[in-house]
Structure formats: C-alpha cells, structure tokens
Amino acid sequence: MPIDFKDRVAIVTGAGGGLGRLHALALAARGAKVVVNDLGGALDGSGGSATAAEAVVAEIRAAGGTAMANSASVSDFAAVQAMVQATVDAWGRIDILVNNAGILRDKSFSKMEIDDFRLVMEVHLMGAVHCSKAVWPHMNAQKYGRILMTTSSSGLYGNFGQSNYGAAKMALVGLMQTLSIEGAKNNIHVNCLAPTAATRMTAGLMPEPVLAALQPEAVVPAMLVLVAQDAPTRTILCAGAGSVEAAHITLSEGSWIGLGEGADERLQAQMPEVVATTKFQIPASGASQGAHEIGRAGRHLR
C-alpha cells in the first residue's frame, strides 16, 4: 500500500536544496503540508536568504501541493519556536520533523579552529535539539509525532577531516536513543537516517563516476519509511545508491575480570574476548549495560 501523508503537517529543515529539497518534495507529493525551512546560507553556514526555500515552495505549489517557506536559522531557538508557532497557527498541528539542516567546515583536527568545531556542533546538534524541543509539546498533546535525525557514516564510523561533523552526527544518535524512549508513551517515533548521496556537501570529495551513482533521490524512500505512520522507532537506517542498511549500537558479550589486584592484567589478557563480535546484544536502554554487568558479577560472586 502506498505511503500516504494526507492531512499530515511536516517541517523539513535545510530544505532549500539537496536532500532537504527532495525530502520536502516527496512529502508534499504524498499529501503532506510542508514547511520548507532554509536559512539560505553558504555551505560553511555564512550568509542567508529566503530565496532557496521560496523556490522549493513554488515547486510544491506548481505540482498541486501545499507549502510555506521559512528562513529561520535552526541555531536560533527563538526563531525556531516562532516557526513552529506559525506552522500550528496556519495548519493546526505538526506531525513530522525532518532535521536535515547542516553545514561543513572540514579540516584535520590539528588544523581546525575551535570556532569551526563549535559552529558545526551548534547547527547540526543544537539545531536538531531546538527544532525537536519546539515541536515536542505539540506532538505530546496530539499523541502523535515522527522525528527524523540526519546522522552520517562520519559520525557512526569516522572520516578524516570531519571531527566536528562526525561528533555532531554521532551526538544526534544519542539524542535519538533517549527521545525515542521518552516519546514512546505518546506515540512519538524518533529515528536516524545516514545518507550517502551526491550533494553540494559531497562535491569534490569523491570521483565523478562515484558521485553519479549516488543520486540523492535514492535516499528519499528511507526518509519516507522512517516518518510514516507505520514507522519504526529507535532505528538507524543507512541509505545510498539504491541500498539500505541498518546500523546498531551493540554490546559485546564481554568477559568478567573481577575486582582488585591484577584486574588490569586480566583485562589485558582477555581483550580478544571482550571485543569479540561473535556474540552481541542491542541494549534496550543505557540501563541494560549495567544490568548485563551486574548479572554477570552476581553469577561469579556467589
């Protein structure tokens, strides 16, 4: 059955171009009313103009959809709150938030200015925090919400020259993990999407034949599934070039090394067992790690 967003209201940040634009177009094509948010700045976050967002709104309206533009910076909580209030005033509710806005300031860690690290964290992480915080009471009240964080393989697995970007993107996974737990009682599902796509953020980073295979359109189906009515929650999907995978934060079976004298040497000797990937679990929450460790200690200390 086709995924349908009729009567749903969505906010997509960073939707003036690239993946965000495609996300907004896809949601609108399936019936959602869409707020196209984009500061309209350069790739490094400088500047700003509403032109990009307005152009996407024009595309949506020309295709028969409903949309409005917003140029709030996601790093400005007051502006984000105003955007959310304007959305509720216009359309009565907010069902979907796609946190897509981001910037790049790539350099090796040794050469990176601390301000460039801080700004990337501010836009990616705090931008998602601001938007999620602003929509949260509305989603709680209506007992329905779908929030998508845009993470990255740079955060999940690392990438040279992207310590700031990677740190922000992995932080979004941690945010998703807890919000999905806290939102469960009110039917708020929170997920992450790690896209691999050729956009202005990846231009120059890969050979042209590779970029040609990484059409950003290939990422959109994963976004639609992760914000649909039947969406999972607490799921990390990776998508690119027609493939979709799931990433998991896992816990190995590990080894009991005990307490007291010699524990460090025992750990050193048992490291192969500790890091082995032959047996692992996906903890239901952070407390599950403690439960695993306490349970093992109990068995050994009887």
Secondary structure as a PSIPRED ss2 file (coil, helix, strand):
# PSIPRED VFORMAT (PSIPRED V4.0)

   1 M C   1.000  0.000  0.000
   2 P C   1.000  0.000  0.000
   3 I C   1.000  0.000  0.000
   4 D C   1.000  0.000  0.000
   5 F C   1.000  0.000  0.000
   6 K C   1.000  0.000  0.000
   7 D C   1.000  0.000  0.000
   8 R C   1.000  0.000  0.000
   9 V E   0.000  0.000  1.000
  10 A E   0.000  0.000  1.000
  11 I E   0.000  0.000  1.000
  12 V E   0.000  0.000  1.000
  13 T C   1.000  0.000  0.000
  14 G C   1.000  0.000  0.000
  15 A C   1.000  0.000  0.000
  16 G C   1.000  0.000  0.000
  17 G C   1.000  0.000  0.000
  18 G H   0.000  1.000  0.000
  19 L H   0.000  1.000  0.000
  20 G H   0.000  1.000  0.000
  21 R H   0.000  1.000  0.000
  22 L H   0.000  1.000  0.000
  23 H H   0.000  1.000  0.000
  24 A H   0.000  1.000  0.000
  25 L H   0.000  1.000  0.000
  26 A H   0.000  1.000  0.000
  27 L H   0.000  1.000  0.000
  28 A H   0.000  1.000  0.000
  29 A H   0.000  1.000  0.000
  30 R C   1.000  0.000  0.000
  31 G C   1.000  0.000  0.000
  32 A C   1.000  0.000  0.000
  33 K E   0.000  0.000  1.000
  34 V E   0.000  0.000  1.000
  35 V E   0.000  0.000  1.000
  36 V E   0.000  0.000  1.000
  37 N E   0.000  0.000  1.000
  38 D C   1.000  0.000  0.000
  39 L C   1.000  0.000  0.000
  40 G C   1.000  0.000  0.000
  41 G C   1.000  0.000  0.000
  42 A C   1.000  0.000  0.000
  43 L C   1.000  0.000  0.000
  44 D C   1.000  0.000  0.000
  45 G C   1.000  0.000  0.000
  46 S C   1.000  0.000  0.000
  47 G C   1.000  0.000  0.000
  48 G C   1.000  0.000  0.000
  49 S C   1.000  0.000  0.000
  50 A C   1.000  0.000  0.000
  51 T H   0.000  1.000  0.000
  52 A H   0.000  1.000  0.000
  53 A H   0.000  1.000  0.000
  54 E H   0.000  1.000  0.000
  55 A H   0.000  1.000  0.000
  56 V H   0.000  1.000  0.000
  57 V H   0.000  1.000  0.000
  58 A H   0.000  1.000  0.000
  59 E H   0.000  1.000  0.000
  60 I H   0.000  1.000  0.000
  61 R H   0.000  1.000  0.000
  62 A H   0.000  1.000  0.000
  63 A C   1.000  0.000  0.000
  64 G C   1.000  0.000  0.000
  65 G C   1.000  0.000  0.000
  66 T E   0.000  0.000  1.000
  67 A E   0.000  0.000  1.000
  68 M E   0.000  0.000  1.000
  69 A E   0.000  0.000  1.000
  70 N E   0.000  0.000  1.000
  71 S C   1.000  0.000  0.000
  72 A C   1.000  0.000  0.000
  73 S C   1.000  0.000  0.000
  74 V C   1.000  0.000  0.000
  75 S C   1.000  0.000  0.000
  76 D C   1.000  0.000  0.000
  77 F H   0.000  1.000  0.000
  78 A H   0.000  1.000  0.000
  79 A H   0.000  1.000  0.000
  80 V H   0.000  1.000  0.000
  81 Q H   0.000  1.000  0.000
  82 A H   0.000  1.000  0.000
  83 M H   0.000  1.000  0.000
  84 V H   0.000  1.000  0.000
  85 Q H   0.000  1.000  0.000
  86 A H   0.000  1.000  0.000
  87 T H   0.000  1.000  0.000
  88 V H   0.000  1.000  0.000
  89 D H   0.000  1.000  0.000
  90 A H   0.000  1.000  0.000
  91 W H   0.000  1.000  0.000
  92 G C   1.000  0.000  0.000
  93 R C   1.000  0.000  0.000
  94 I C   1.000  0.000  0.000
  95 D C   1.000  0.000  0.000
  96 I E   0.000  0.000  1.000
  97 L E   0.000  0.000  1.000
  98 V E   0.000  0.000  1.000
  99 N E   0.000  0.000  1.000
 100 N C   1.000  0.000  0.000
 101 A C   1.000  0.000  0.000
 102 G C   1.000  0.000  0.000
 103 I C   1.000  0.000  0.000
 104 L C   1.000  0.000  0.000
 105 R C   1.000  0.000  0.000
 106 D C   1.000  0.000  0.000
 107 K E   0.000  0.000  1.000
 108 S C   1.000  0.000  0.000
 109 F C   1.000  0.000  0.000
 110 S C   1.000  0.000  0.000
 111 K C   1.000  0.000  0.000
 112 M C   1.000  0.000  0.000
 113 E C   1.000  0.000  0.000
 114 I H   0.000  1.000  0.000
 115 D H   0.000  1.000  0.000
 116 D H   0.000  1.000  0.000
 117 F H   0.000  1.000  0.000
 118 R H   0.000  1.000  0.000
 119 L H   0.000  1.000  0.000
 120 V H   0.000  1.000  0.000
 121 M H   0.000  1.000  0.000
 122 E H   0.000  1.000  0.000
 123 V H   0.000  1.000  0.000
 124 H H   0.000  1.000  0.000
 125 L H   0.000  1.000  0.000
 126 M H   0.000  1.000  0.000
 127 G H   0.000  1.000  0.000
 128 A H   0.000  1.000  0.000
 129 V H   0.000  1.000  0.000
 130 H H   0.000  1.000  0.000
 131 C H   0.000  1.000  0.000
 132 S H   0.000  1.000  0.000
 133 K H   0.000  1.000  0.000
 134 A H   0.000  1.000  0.000
 135 V H   0.000  1.000  0.000
 136 W H   0.000  1.000  0.000
 137 P H   0.000  1.000  0.000
 138 H H   0.000  1.000  0.000
 139 M H   0.000  1.000  0.000
 140 N H   0.000  1.000  0.000
 141 A H   0.000  1.000  0.000
 142 Q H   0.000  1.000  0.000
 143 K C   1.000  0.000  0.000
 144 Y C   1.000  0.000  0.000
 145 G E   0.000  0.000  1.000
 146 R E   0.000  0.000  1.000
 147 I E   0.000  0.000  1.000
 148 L E   0.000  0.000  1.000
 149 M E   0.000  0.000  1.000
 150 T E   0.000  0.000  1.000
 151 T C   1.000  0.000  0.000
 152 S C   1.000  0.000  0.000
 153 S H   0.000  1.000  0.000
 154 S H   0.000  1.000  0.000
 155 G H   0.000  1.000  0.000
 156 L H   0.000  1.000  0.000
 157 Y C   1.000  0.000  0.000
 158 G C   1.000  0.000  0.000
 159 N C   1.000  0.000  0.000
 160 F C   1.000  0.000  0.000
 161 G C   1.000  0.000  0.000
 162 Q E   0.000  0.000  1.000
 163 S H   0.000  1.000  0.000
 164 N H   0.000  1.000  0.000
 165 Y H   0.000  1.000  0.000
 166 G H   0.000  1.000  0.000
 167 A H   0.000  1.000  0.000
 168 A H   0.000  1.000  0.000
 169 K H   0.000  1.000  0.000
 170 M H   0.000  1.000  0.000
 171 A H   0.000  1.000  0.000
 172 L H   0.000  1.000  0.000
 173 V H   0.000  1.000  0.000
 174 G H   0.000  1.000  0.000
 175 L H   0.000  1.000  0.000
 176 M H   0.000  1.000  0.000
 177 Q H   0.000  1.000  0.000
 178 T H   0.000  1.000  0.000
 179 L H   0.000  1.000  0.000
 180 S H   0.000  1.000  0.000
 181 I H   0.000  1.000  0.000
 182 E H   0.000  1.000  0.000
 183 G H   0.000  1.000  0.000
 184 A H   0.000  1.000  0.000
 185 K H   0.000  1.000  0.000
 186 N H   0.000  1.000  0.000
 187 N C   1.000  0.000  0.000
 188 I E   0.000  0.000  1.000
 189 H E   0.000  0.000  1.000
 190 V E   0.000  0.000  1.000
 191 N E   0.000  0.000  1.000
 192 C E   0.000  0.000  1.000
 193 L E   0.000  0.000  1.000
 194 A E   0.000  0.000  1.000
 195 P E   0.000  0.000  1.000
 196 T C   1.000  0.000  0.000
 197 A C   1.000  0.000  0.000
 198 A C   1.000  0.000  0.000
 199 T C   1.000  0.000  0.000
 200 R C   1.000  0.000  0.000
 201 M C   1.000  0.000  0.000
 202 T C   1.000  0.000  0.000
 203 A C   1.000  0.000  0.000
 204 G C   1.000  0.000  0.000
 205 L C   1.000  0.000  0.000
 206 M C   1.000  0.000  0.000
 207 P C   1.000  0.000  0.000
 208 E H   0.000  1.000  0.000
 209 P H   0.000  1.000  0.000
 210 V H   0.000  1.000  0.000
 211 L H   0.000  1.000  0.000
 212 A H   0.000  1.000  0.000
 213 A H   0.000  1.000  0.000
 214 L C   1.000  0.000  0.000
 215 Q C   1.000  0.000  0.000
 216 P H   0.000  1.000  0.000
 217 E H   0.000  1.000  0.000
 218 A H   0.000  1.000  0.000
 219 V H   0.000  1.000  0.000
 220 V H   0.000  1.000  0.000
 221 P H   0.000  1.000  0.000
 222 A H   0.000  1.000  0.000
 223 M H   0.000  1.000  0.000
 224 L H   0.000  1.000  0.000
 225 V H   0.000  1.000  0.000
 226 L H   0.000  1.000  0.000
 227 V H   0.000  1.000  0.000
 228 A C   1.000  0.000  0.000
 229 Q C   1.000  0.000  0.000
 230 D C   1.000  0.000  0.000
 231 A C   1.000  0.000  0.000
 232 P C   1.000  0.000  0.000
 233 T C   1.000  0.000  0.000
 234 R C   1.000  0.000  0.000
 235 T C   1.000  0.000  0.000
 236 I E   0.000  0.000  1.000
 237 L E   0.000  0.000  1.000
 238 C E   0.000  0.000  1.000
 239 A E   0.000  0.000  1.000
 240 G E   0.000  0.000  1.000
 241 A C   1.000  0.000  0.000
 242 G C   1.000  0.000  0.000
 243 S E   0.000  0.000  1.000
 244 V E   0.000  0.000  1.000
 245 E E   0.000  0.000  1.000
 246 A E   0.000  0.000  1.000
 247 A E   0.000  0.000  1.000
 248 H C   1.000  0.000  0.000
 249 I C   1.000  0.000  0.000
 250 T C   1.000  0.000  0.000
 251 L E   0.000  0.000  1.000
 252 S E   0.000  0.000  1.000
 253 E C   1.000  0.000  0.000
 254 G C   1.000  0.000  0.000
 255 S C   1.000  0.000  0.000
 256 W C   1.000  0.000  0.000
 257 I C   1.000  0.000  0.000
 258 G C   1.000  0.000  0.000
 259 L C   1.000  0.000  0.000
 260 G C   1.000  0.000  0.000
 261 E C   1.000  0.000  0.000
 262 G C   1.000  0.000  0.000
 263 A H   0.000  1.000  0.000
 264 D H   0.000  1.000  0.000
 265 E H   0.000  1.000  0.000
 266 R H   0.000  1.000  0.000
 267 L H   0.000  1.000  0.000
 268 Q H   0.000  1.000  0.000
 269 A H   0.000  1.000  0.000
 270 Q H   0.000  1.000  0.000
 271 M H   0.000  1.000  0.000
 272 P H   0.000  1.000  0.000
 273 E H   0.000  1.000  0.000
 274 V H   0.000  1.000  0.000
 275 V C   1.000  0.000  0.000
 276 A C   1.000  0.000  0.000
 277 T C   1.000  0.000  0.000
 278 T C   1.000  0.000  0.000
 279 K C   1.000  0.000  0.000
 280 F E   0.000  0.000  1.000
 281 Q E   0.000  0.000  1.000
 282 I C   1.000  0.000  0.000
 283 P C   1.000  0.000  0.000
 284 A C   1.000  0.000  0.000
 285 S C   1.000  0.000  0.000
 286 G C   1.000  0.000  0.000
 287 A H   0.000  1.000  0.000
 288 S H   0.000  1.000  0.000
 289 Q H   0.000  1.000  0.000
 290 G H   0.000  1.000  0.000
 291 A H   0.000  1.000  0.000
 292 H H   0.000  1.000  0.000
 293 E H   0.000  1.000  0.000
 294 I H   0.000  1.000  0.000
 295 G H   0.000  1.000  0.000
 296 R H   0.000  1.000  0.000
 297 A H   0.000  1.000  0.000
 298 G H   0.000  1.000  0.000
 299 R H   0.000  1.000  0.000
 300 H H   0.000  1.000  0.000
 301 L C   1.000  0.000  0.000
 302 R C   1.000  0.000  0.000
